[in-house]
Amino acid sequence: MLVSDQTYVEKALFVRVADGDETAFRELFHYYNKQLLPFIAKLVTPPQEPSEVLQEVFFKIWMYRERLRNVENPKAYIVRIVSNEANNYLRSVARQNRLILKAQQQREHTPLTPEEEMALKETAKLVARAIDHLTPACKQVYLLSREQHMSIPEIAAHLQLSESTVKNQLVKALKDIRSYIKRNGLSTFFSFPIIF
């Protein structure tokens, strides 16, 4: 079976990444980025964010980069990771949506106990503190999105930024909020899904 010149180039790039070459990793990201986003967009339809899945794909590639050395078909390898991550993402979103729906139904039919009410208030305070720790740019985009319910194109027009910049700021804001919450003890309030 003949191997194309392009496959040789990709395999060489994989070996460099396996050796921890960050420049090669950036090259790999830029090489596959434009090819993969439309594919991911078909797998995770709006309002899900394809760039979140893509970031997770390349995070995994870097974390397990030593495996790249033995990959015979780089493109097939990356497509398999993309498919797995898209499925994981969709399962996670579905699980989160079920939890949110369940919590909403419980609130409609069962009043919160004083303990649950207190936990909910503490959770809201923790989320507010997490928002205060965002960079000014991320905080501005997050608040326009979540409090003023503006869409990404509306925020981009309002702030005179590109839509991709707004998306990146929003993704970063959400990750930073989740990270802050994990570090600062939201696990004690496990009864409530966080909607931010």
C-alpha positions, -999 to +999 in steps of 0.1 A: +000+000+000+014+034-010+017+061+016+012+097+003+038+124+008+012+142+029+010+112+053+048+113+056+047+150+065+019+144+091+037+114+106+069+135+109+049+162+126+034+136+150+069+124+159+080+160+167+050+165+189+057+132+206+091+146+215+074+176+232+081+201+204+056+229+211+062+246+177+052+213+160+021+211+182+011+246+171+017+236+134-004+205+140-032+225+155-032+251+126-030+223+100-060+204+113-080+233+129-098+244+097-104+209+086-119+197+119-142+226+129-168+219+101-167+182+109-172+189+146-200+214+138-219+186+121-215+164+152-224+190+178-251+213+165-258+247+180-261+259+207-232+235+215-198+250+207-175+232+183-144+251+195-149+236+230-147+201+215-117+210+193-098+224+224-105+192+243-092+171+213-059+190+212-056+190+249-059+152+248-034+150+219-009+170+239-015+151+272-009+117+254+016+129+229+039+100+234+014+077+216+018+098+184+051+082+176+035+049+166+005+063+146+004+051+110-025+072+098-024+106+115-057+119+100-077+088+109-062+089+144-073+125+149-108+119+134-113+091+159-103+113+188-127+140+175-156+115+172-150+103+208-147+138+222-179+149+204-198+119+218-184+126+253-194+162+249-230+154+238-234+129+266-222+155+291-246+182+277-275+157+277-267+147+314-265+184+324-298+192+306-315+163+324-302+175+358-314+211+350-348+198+340-351+176+371-341+205+394-366+228+377-394+202+381-385+196+417-386+233+424-421+235+408-435+206+428-415+206+460-405+237+479-368+239+488-358+229+524-340+256+544-308+238+539-313+236+501-322+273+500-291+282+519-269+260+496-285+276+466-277+311+480-241+301+488-237+287+453-250+320+438-224+339+459-196+315+448-205+320+411-206+358+416-171+356+432-159+335+402-172+361+378-154+389+397-121+369+393-124+369+354-102+392+333-120+424+324-125+413+288-139+379+297-161+394+324-176+419+300-184+393+273-198+369+299-221+395+315-234+406+281-241+370+272-256+358+304-272+389+320-282+408+289-289+377+269-270+390+239-260+366+211-224+362+200-229+383+168-247+410+190-218+411+214-192+412+186-211+442+171-215+459+204-178+456+214-165+459+178-147+426+180-147+396+157-172+368+165-143+343+170-128+366+196-161+368+215-165+330+213-130+325+226-136+350+255-168+333+264-153+298+263-124+311+285-148+328+309-168+296+314-137+275+319-123+300+344-156+300+363-158+262+365-122+261+376-128+287+403-158+268+416-139+235+417-111+251+436-134+268+461-156+241+473-188+239+452-187+202+456-205+207+490-235+219+470-238+188+448-276+189+448-278+218+424-266+220+388-249+253+381-263+273+352-240+300+341 
